[in-house]
Amino acid sequence: MRSRDPLEGGDDPVTKVVVKDGEVLEKALKRFKKKVEACGILKDVRKREHYVKPSVRRKEKRLAAEKRRRRSAARARR
């Protein structure tokens, strides 16, 4: 089975932008940035920047759920 992790590389490029003849480089760069953002690559890189222990990850997830519940309860009271 092939690895689907974009950080490991492979045959197919994750994001590819072909610069057309006569196209300004800034415009091609802007298209590249849009594609990278749409794929969620930067979000994933930032998420993996530092190791987060599983216990800390669970705690953050629990706190985020509590915050969402409080927010939805406050909206329901209005």
Summary of the structure (lengths in Angstrom):
residues: 78
radius of gyration: 19.8
end to end distance: 52.5
largest distance: 58.7
contacts: 119
relative contact order: 0.08
helix: 63%
strand: 0%
